[in-house]
């Protein structure tokens, strides 16, 4: 796999924010009494990874608002669910049952049975859903198998939003659910198919990657986490632009103004924090001072 960023470049990009291992940052602007915070999360890490941060409950109680990537309570809205289901369906002339060769179908079925479930379930999905649906389902199953002690009902992002809501804080999303669905499943079918075939080919490596990412997060080692993410995805610059950089830019444009008058806790994936186009650097360029905290 070709490397766009060497390890040295990664460390240089994040050193100003993370000389030690941290995932929580204070955001301040000279002359402004509003203090905000940014917490990096990871979808496949235990809640205990953030519960070791002793200052976090006080921070939640002290802010006015929590911003997540999306407002997760809306995921149970029937209208949102219906819209999402429609966007997951493949065009009738481009289902996987049509696109995959017999050999590719056999390889996919073997990987699915090993990590996810029955081939009957997969056969039905091949007639209906887009390739990215299969890819994301498999990735989640692989991570779950590699991390058997992880409780899926105790996700860090959702728990932080629930705690903020219980404390009477405003909870909002930096993106809509529609935006995320379009980002994940709105790509050309040919791109989705290529990603799926790569997932199948590298299936036995995915568990190791999931453990490495989870361990880096538990250690609050954002440098290592960022390195692993770059190594996994840097062979596709378009994917990095769409999934990371473009979203970072959008979020900074929202936060840099709102943080002037509102104390905010931002809770987003840790991979969005570091780097030259990370949200920490973006806020720094907007005049904010960034301080890593325990």
N, C-alpha and C positions, 0 to 999 in steps of 0.2 A: 504494500500500500504506500503510495507516494506521500511524502510529508510536505505540506505547505508551510507549516510552522515547525521549526526545530524546538527542542526542549529549551534551549537557551533563549530563543525568542519569546517563548511562552513565559518563562520566569521573568524576563525583562518587562514584559507587558503587565504583569500583575504585581511586581515587587513593591511598587509604591503603595499598594493597598494591603499587601499580605506578606510582610516579612516573616510573620509567624502564621500558624494555621488558624484561620478564623472564617466564619460564615455570616457574622453579624457586624453591621457597620452603622456608625452614627453619621448623619448628614446635617451639616450646619452651614449657615451663611453669615458672614460678619455683619453685625448691626441688626440681625433678625433674631428674635427670641424663640422662633418656632424651630424645634428640633425634630428631625425625622430619622427613620432607621430603615435599613435594607437587610432583610434576612434571606439568604440563599437556601433553597430546599432541594430535596432529591426524592423522586417518586418511589424509589425502591430502597428506602432507608427507614429504620425504626424511629418511632416518635421519641424514644429515649435520646436520640442524637441531638435533639434541640432542647429537651427537658434538662439536660446538663448545664444549659446556659442560665445561670441563676438570676440574671437581670431581666430575662424575657417577660415574666409575669408583670413586673413593674412597668416595663416598656409598653405592653399592651394596655395596661390601665392608664398610662399617661398620654397616649396619642389620641387624636380626634378620629382617626380613620385608618382602616386597613385596606390596602389595595392588593388583590391577588391577580394572577394572570386572567382568570375569569371569576365571576361570582358563582361559586359552586352550588349554592342553594337553588340556582335556576336550572340546574341540570335535571331536576325532577319535574319541571314544568312540562305538561303534556304537549303543548305547542312546540316547545324546543325539541322534545323527544321525536315528535312526528317529522319535524323539519330535518333532524339529524338522520333519521331512518331513510328518508327519501334521498339524501345526499350520499348515502353509503351504497346505493344500488348502482350496479354497472349498466351501461347501455346494453340493450339486448343483443347487439351485434359485436360486443366486446367483452363478453363474460370470460372468466378464466377457463370455463369448460371448452370454449372455442379457441382461446389464445394459446393455451399450454399444449406442448407436444406430449405424447404418451409417456416419454421418458421423464419430462419435467413433472408431469402429474404424479408419476410413481415416486419421484424423489420428494415432492411436496407431501404426499400422503404418508411416506415413511417418517418424515420429520414431524408431521402433525400428530401421528399416532404416538410418537415417542414423548412429545412435550405437551400436547394439548388434550386430545380426546379421540373419539371414534372417527374412522374414515367415512362412516355414513353421514355424520354431521358435516364434515368437510365437503363431501360430494354435493350436498344441498347448497352450501355456501358458494361453491364454484359456479353454480348456475345463476347466482344472484348478485353477489357483492363485488365491490371493487378490490383490486389486488392489495391496496393499502390496508383494508380491513383485515385481511388474512395476516399481513405482516405485523400489524400492531397487536393482534390477538396472540400470535406466536411469540412475539418479543416479551409480552407480559407474562405468558405462561412459562417461558424459559427462565425469566428472572425469578418468578415465584418458585420454580423447582430448585433453582440454585440457592434461594434464600428462604428455606422452608419455615423459619421462625418469624418471618415478616407477617404482621397482621394487616391485611388490606383495608380493614375498617378503621385503621388508625393512621391514615395518611397525614403527613405533616401539613400540607397545604390546607386541606379541609379542616383539620383540627385547629389550626391557627385562626381560620375564619370563624369557626364555631366559638372559640374562646373570646374573640373580639366582639362578636355579636352578643354573647352572654354578658360581656362587660358594658354593653350599651353603646358600642362604637359603630359607626357607619362602616359597612363592608361593601366594597365595589370591585369591579373587574376592570383591568386595563384593556381587555379585549372582550368582545362578545363571543358567545358560543358559536354563532354562525361563522365568525372569522376563523376560529380555531378549526372548525370542521372543514371549511374551504381550504385552509392551509394544509391540513393533513390529507384530505381526500379529494381536493379539487385539482390536483396535478394531472397532466396528461396520463392516460391509461398506460402508455408505453413506458413512462418513467416509473409509475407504480409497479409495473410488471418487473422491470429491471431490479428495483429495490427488493421485491419479493424473492426473486431468484437468488439474489445475493444473501438474503436472510436464510434461505434454505441451504445454500452452499456452506455458510459459516455457522450453521445451527449449533454445532457442538462447541463453538468458541464463545457463543453468546452468554452462556452461564458464567464462564470465567470473567468475561467483561463486566457482567452484572455485579459479581462479587467484588471486583476491583473498584468499581464505581461506588458501591455501597460502603466499602471499607474506607475509601478516601473521604467520603462524606462524614462517616462516623468519627473519623479523626479530625474533622473540620479542616481538612487539607484542600483548600480550594485550588491551590496550584496543581496538585496531582489530579484533581477532578477535571480541571480545565484541560490539562494535557491529554487525559484519556478521551475526553469528548472530541478534541481536535484530531486526535489520532484516528478515532472511529469514523469521523465525518469529513475529513479534509480532502478526500478524493473527489468530492462533489461541491465545488464552490457555490453553485446555484442553490443547493440545499442549505448550505450554511447561511447564505444571504437571506433566504426566505424564512428559515426556522429560527435564526439567532439574530443576525445583525439588523435586518429591517425592523424586526419587532423591538429590539433594543432602542433603535432610533425613535420609534413611535412612542415608546414608554417614557423616554427622557423628555420628549416634547410635552407630554402630559404633566410629568412630575416637576419639571423645573419651574413651572409657573405656580402650580398648586401648592408646592412646598413653601412658597413665600408666605402664605397665609394660613396654612393648615399643617398640623403635626401629623405625619403619616408613617405607618409601618408598611413597608412594601415587602410582600412575601412572594417570591418568584423563584424559578429554578436557578440553582447556583451557577450553572453554566452561562447565565446571562450577565453575571456580575463582572468578571475580570476581562482583561484584554483592552486593546486600543479602542474598540467599538463596544465595549461593555457598558452597562448602565452606570457603574461607578465613575468611570472616566468621563462619560457623558455629563453626569452631574457636576463633576469637577470642572469641566470646561464651561459649564453654566454658572460658575462662581461659587459653588459649594465646597466646603471642606469635608473630606471623608476621613473618618477615623475608625480603624478596626477595634472592636471591643469584645471582651469575653462574655 
